[in-house]
Amino acid sequence: MANFESNYSIDDSITFIPMFKQATEMGIAQEEMEGTIVSVRFTKAKVFYDIIDDYYGKVFTNVDSSNVYPIKQLDIKA
């Protein structure tokens, strides 16, 4: 039996791509968004996140872990 671990925790700020169905229902592109994890769910085969996005304030449910990434840091040099 596989043991899945979450790469992120509740309250982590992340970048994510909404699932196709949610993007379609909202009439938005399936592109990277930023948000905060509000729930982590485990199944036998996957890890899913509920994420409240920073722009719409909507909770995107059951976002597949393969669509969740760390926030990109800009490398600004003085």
Helices and strands as residue ranges (DSSP letters): E 13-16, H 20-26, E 33-42, E 47-53, E 59-64, G 65-67, E 68-70
